[in-house]
Amino acid sequence: MEMCKLLRQSTQTAHAQVESLPFTQAMARGDLSREQYLRAISAILPLHQRLEVELAENPEVTPYRPEMARSADLIADIRFWGGTMVEEFHPAISEWAMRLNALADLHSSAWLGALYVVEGSRLGSLMMARPLAKALGVPCELGNGLDYHLTGASHRMPAWKSLCAQMDAMVPTEEAAQIAVQGALATFQIFHDLYASLTEEPSLMSI
């Protein structure tokens, strides 16, 4: 089964809705202040931390490897921009986690769908690095507050193709595939909700 193809086709609308948000568009243009960018990376840190814990605790479920973790890069970037680690996080993250765990009770492939979203986001993230560096007044290099976007840049596409090949080999049934799609949709929604909250945009349609 071509799992990555199914996930891409099934999540096109949700993906487009995330990319069309005013805040996401501003990041892509590099039209953000340092304060706004700090808010954005601080908002998504707890999501990555929560997902990385779940993936690490279920190694048989997905092709996730510890080096895929992005929370350490986010922490480094937050500190670079003068932010602090806070315990509070958007309530939608808890709702997302409950949704994913409920789906995983039906089939563990729900986490495969979530991994597809966060790893796929690396491709678009890399495209944001240069305009963001220009807007924020830093070199477009590691160690300048943009590690979230730049880490692993040199081998990002081969790594993505390898991950898709592994995903294609891990979902044997139609039921499992559809649960993976639901996991991906839920993860696109949480990214939408987090970025929308930065500009008070309405939430993504229910899934």
C-alpha positions in Angstrom: 0.0 0.0 0.0 1.3 3.5 -0.9 0.7 4.9 2.5 2.4 8.3 1.9 0.4 8.8 -1.3 -2.8 8.0 0.6 -1.9 10.4 3.4 -1.0 13.2 1.0 -4.2 12.9 -1.0 -6.4 12.5 2.1 -4.9 15.6 3.9 -4.5 18.0 1.0 -7.4 20.3 2.2 -6.2 20.3 5.8 -2.6 21.0 4.7 -3.7 23.8 2.5 -5.8 25.4 5.3 -2.7 25.4 7.6 -0.6 27.0 4.9 -3.2 29.6 4.1 -3.4 31.0 7.6 -2.3 34.6 7.9 0.4 33.7 10.5 1.7 30.8 8.4 1.8 33.1 5.3 3.7 35.7 7.3 6.3 33.2 8.3 6.7 32.1 4.7 7.2 35.7 3.6 9.5 36.4 6.5 7.1 39.1 7.7 7.4 38.6 11.4 9.1 40.4 14.3 11.4 38.5 16.7 8.7 38.6 19.3 6.1 37.1 17.0 8.5 34.4 15.9 9.3 33.5 19.5 5.6 33.2 20.3 5.2 30.8 17.4 8.1 28.4 18.3 7.1 28.6 22.0 3.5 27.5 21.0 4.6 24.4 19.0 7.3 23.2 21.5 4.9 21.4 23.8 3.3 19.6 20.8 6.6 18.3 19.6 7.6 17.2 23.1 4.3 15.3 23.6 4.5 13.6 20.3 8.1 12.6 20.8 7.3 11.0 24.1 4.5 9.0 22.5 6.6 7.9 19.5 9.6 6.9 21.7 7.3 4.8 23.9 5.9 2.9 20.9 8.9 2.0 18.8 7.2 -0.9 17.1 4.5 1.4 15.7 6.4 3.8 13.4 9.8 4.3 11.8 10.5 7.1 14.3 14.1 7.4 15.4 15.4 9.7 18.3 17.3 11.8 15.8 14.0 12.9 14.3 13.1 14.8 17.5 12.8 18.5 17.0 12.1 19.7 20.5 15.8 20.2 21.3 16.1 22.5 18.3 13.0 24.5 19.4 14.4 24.9 22.9 17.8 26.1 21.5 15.9 28.6 19.2 13.7 29.8 22.1 16.7 30.5 24.2 18.5 32.2 21.4 15.6 34.7 21.1 15.5 35.3 24.9 12.5 33.1 25.7 12.1 30.9 28.7 10.6 27.4 29.1 7.1 27.7 30.4 4.8 25.0 31.8 1.6 26.4 30.3 0.5 25.3 26.8 -2.5 25.6 24.6 -5.4 23.4 25.7 -5.8 22.2 22.2 -2.6 20.2 22.6 -4.3 18.1 25.4 -7.4 17.6 23.1 -5.1 16.5 20.3 -3.3 14.0 22.5 -6.6 12.5 23.7 -7.8 12.3 20.1 -4.6 10.5 19.0 -4.7 8.1 22.0 -8.4 7.3 21.2 -7.5 6.6 17.6 -4.5 4.5 18.7 -6.8 2.4 20.8 -8.4 1.4 17.5 -5.1 0.9 15.7 -1.6 2.1 16.5 -1.2 3.4 13.0 -2.7 6.7 14.3 0.9 7.6 15.4 2.1 6.9 11.9 -0.2 9.6 10.6 1.1 12.0 13.2 4.7 11.2 12.3 3.8 11.8 8.6 2.7 15.4 9.3 5.6 16.4 11.5 8.3 14.9 9.3 6.6 16.2 6.1 6.6 19.6 7.6 10.4 19.7 7.5 10.2 20.2 3.7 8.2 23.3 4.0 10.0 24.4 7.1 13.3 24.5 5.2 11.8 26.9 2.6 10.9 29.4 5.4 14.5 29.6 6.8 15.9 32.1 4.4 13.1 34.7 4.5 12.9 34.3 8.2 16.6 34.8 8.6 16.4 38.0 6.5 13.4 39.3 8.5 15.0 38.5 11.9 18.4 39.8 11.0 20.5 36.7 11.5 22.6 34.5 9.2 20.8 31.6 7.7 22.9 29.1 9.5 22.6 26.7 12.4 23.1 28.4 15.8 21.2 31.6 14.9 17.7 30.9 16.2 16.5 28.9 13.2 17.7 25.4 14.0 14.1 24.1 13.9 14.2 24.8 10.2 17.8 24.1 9.3 18.8 21.0 11.1 19.3 18.1 8.7 18.8 20.3 5.6 21.5 18.6 3.5 19.8 15.3 3.5 16.2 16.2 4.1 14.7 14.9 0.8 16.5 11.6 0.8 15.4 11.1 4.4 11.8 11.9 3.5 11.8 9.4 0.7 13.3 6.7 2.9 10.6 7.4 5.6 7.8 7.1 3.1 9.2 3.8 1.9 9.2 2.5 5.4 5.7 3.8 6.0 4.4 2.0 2.9 5.7 -1.3 4.3 4.1 -0.8 7.8 0.3 -0.5 7.1 -1.1 -3.8 5.9 -4.9 -3.3 6.2 -7.4 -0.7 5.0 -8.6 -0.1 8.5 -5.1 0.7 9.7 -4.6 3.0 6.8 -7.7 5.0 7.5 -6.8 5.3 11.2 -3.4 6.7 10.0 -5.3 9.2 7.9 -7.3 10.3 10.9 -4.2 10.6 13.0 -2.7 12.8 10.3 -5.8 15.0 10.0 -5.9 15.5 13.8 -2.2 16.5 13.7 -2.8 19.0 10.9 -5.7 20.4 13.0 -3.6 21.0 16.0 -1.0 22.9 14.0 -3.8 24.9 12.5 -5.3 25.7 15.9 -1.9 26.7 17.4 -1.0 29.0 14.5 -4.6 30.3 14.3 -4.5 31.2 18.0 -1.6 33.6 17.3 -3.9 35.7 15.1 -7.3 34.6 16.6 -8.3 32.8 13.4 -11.3 30.4 13.5 -10.5 26.7 14.1 -10.1 24.2 11.3 -13.3 22.4 10.4 -14.1 19.4 12.6 -12.8 16.1 11.6 
